[in-house]
Every structure is written in structure tokens, then in C-alpha cells.
């Protein structure tokens, strides 16, 4: 904080304010003198003894803004907030919604600045591009069929126009960065070769696929930003969508991809993030972690060993046998049927006999010859990894969903992993540098903006 001890006084008229200023000039009234050593060196020439004139009510929430002449309405904020709530299954408290509303307004201001800058640079985004991303977001982030998505968003208090505007803003900003920043980013061949040498030297060590939500912070705003991110973390741990929060709040260029950093080694991360990642389990979310320039929330998507074949990349040929239970069946009856199903399927002698056994049991059969072991539910991976060809897994399922077994018909183990290509490494380094320059670019846009709050 710049100021540690201040006195706030409210004045109702201009005459009283002028008089108070005169009195303050002759004999300043403060609750406590602040010594020079306790005031951070900001370069702003802030006096160590001061009085704040006028009353600032922290309970007054300014919900709308005009950014360089473009209006952000309360409806805009409400619709964007509804997107976040929808992505989290509606499980957001009223208190959290109020906090998120303030953050959403800040994000909309940044988004408006980005769109304005893109337009000033004659960046145009075709409707086809927006529509393609829109369909992808509907299916991946909201698990909705595109035909019913409009009505779904209306029921949530949002609209397709709101989501399309966000997508268009992301695409425009990304294209602007590629035009105005990326051409001036230089990555030398020597840098890339050095990384390849380090990769080869670190063969067998861990690397992580990480999702990140990054928010910038200064010395003065660090506490508030950390508190905001702690609230976001609570929502994610309560079942909220990490991808949705990353898209809405992350200030990194990876926001458009849901915060996915891809595969990284500890040496490629800030030390605090590397330390955190090394202690995380797959699927865990931690934060806020302090990093240079701000804070991050980390999501550990997966782990693997550098340049080492991962057995979870084995390609499996599987046959699934499944039975369902009739409506109204008791748990005892279901258990009896599941027991018979387990006995018969465990006795199967190879996939060649599976269809005959399935017919006897009235079970359905599904074949799939292109299943990666890592794509199976975590609870099944260990079981399937230990099966021999022709063996069936233990039955799994529920009364509602029925019971299934998987029979291993074939397995192609992965080849030894190869290092990422020269071009892949160069592209990653370029993206990291573009991201840093983008943060500076947006900071400058904020500094030059004319913003009126209503």
C-alpha cells in the first residue's frame, strides 16, 4: 500500500472544502505521522503527511462505464457474469456474484480497449471465424448442442451475442498481436539449440501440462488481486470450470485456450510455479501463487517424463460388454445379475469368444480399436494396464447406468518419446515473448484511455 495511515474527511459544499484546504495547508490534520522510511518509493512525490478530502463510500458500486466513447451497460456486465455462472452450473453465491461483477466490468473495459485498438489498426474478423469458435465453446465449455444453445443462454440470463462479442474480441486481439508484435520478436537458433541440449540432458525428468489463470498486480494492488484470485480458486474447487474462469479473467495470452500452457518443464517456469507444480497431483488446482508481476492459479492437467515413453500412451483395442437393468429393479436383484455377469465375463477366453458370451447374457457389444490408455477414466487405467490380451476387467457401473466390462483385444505400446522439434520450441519461445509484450501493450492502452463511470 502507498498510504498506511490517513484521515478521511467529508465536505458537503465547495466553500467548506476551500476553507478546509486552507486550514490543512497551515496545519495538516492526520491521524498519525508517517515516517519517510515507511513510504514506498513510487516516484509520485506523495507527501508523508496528508488528509483525504471528500468521502469515498466503498459500498457504492459503479456498474457501467464509457470507454473512449464506447458504452458498457449494466446489461453487458450482467450477461457476461451469467456466462461464468452458467459454466459453473449456477453454483455461485450472491456475495461471490457481486465480487465477480466488479471483475467482469474491469475485464469488459480491457476487452473494449483491445477491440478499439484492433479496429484502429483495421483488423477485421470474419463471421465464419467467430461462428467456428462459438460452436467449439458451446460444445466443450458448456456441453450444449448448438441448436439449443441460444435458448440455454437465455434461460441463464445471458445471450449468444455476449459470447460472440467475447470471441470476436479474443480473435481480434490475437490477430493484432501477430501483426504488431510478433514480427518484432526474435528468437535465435542458438537459444533453441540450447533448449534441445537441455532436454536431452534432462531425459527421464518430469514435465507438466499446466493450466494457468494469471492476473497482474502492482505493489499497491497485490493484496486485493490475491484475495480475488482466492475467491476464484474457491469456486473452481467447488466444481467451477477452470477453462471458463481462465477465459474470463486470465490476463495471459493463453486465456483464449482456457489457460492451457501445454507441456512445460520446471526450468521453463518461474521458480514459485515450478515449486508448486512439483508438489501437485494430476487434477489438483492451487493458488494464488505469486509470480513476477502478479499471481497465478495453477491446474495440473497431466504429467510425463521428458523424452521417455509414457505407458499411458499405449493404444488399446477394446471390446466392451454391457448389460442394463430394468426400471424398478431392487438393489438385491441388480447385485445378483451383476454377479452372474461378472462370473461369465471373467471366464471369457479371448475376444473371439466375447460375442457369443454377450449373446447368452443379453449384453450389448461395442468395439473400439483406437483407445489411448490415458483417455480412460483414472480409476480404470491401472486395471486395464495390468490386463493380458484376452482378459476382461472387473465389472464396473451402477444400477442406473448398468454394468460393463472391458476386454483387452490388443495393445500397441508407445515408442520412445522424441524431443519437440526445432520449430515447436521456437514457436513456444516466441509465444512467451509475445505474451509479455502484450501485457505491456494493454497496460499502455489503459493508461491512455478516457473512462467515465456511471
Secondary structure as UniProt FT lines:
FT   STRAND          8..9
FT   HELIX           14..26
FT   HELIX           36..38
FT   STRAND          52..53
FT   TURN            58..59
FT   STRAND          65..67
FT   TURN            68..69
FT   STRAND          70..72
FT   HELIX           74..87
FT   TURN            88..90
FT   HELIX           94..120
FT   TURN            121..122
FT   HELIX           127..140
FT   HELIX           146..148
FT   HELIX           149..156
FT   HELIX           160..180
FT   HELIX           182..184
FT   HELIX           189..201
FT   TURN            202..204
FT   STRAND          206..216
FT   TURN            219..221
FT   HELIX           222..237
FT   TURN            238..239
FT   HELIX           242..249
FT   HELIX           253..257
FT   TURN            258..259
FT   STRAND          260..265
FT   HELIX           266..268
FT   HELIX           271..278
FT   TURN            282..283
FT   STRAND          285..291
FT   TURN            292..293
FT   STRAND          294..305
FT   TURN            306..307
FT   HELIX           311..313
FT   STRAND          315..323
FT   TURN            327..328
FT   HELIX           331..346
FT   HELIX           351..353
FT   HELIX           354..361
FT   STRAND          364..372
FT   HELIX           373..375
FT   HELIX           378..385
FT   TURN            389..390
FT   STRAND          396..398
FT   TURN            399..401
FT   STRAND          402..412
FT   HELIX           422..448
FT   STRAND          451..453
//
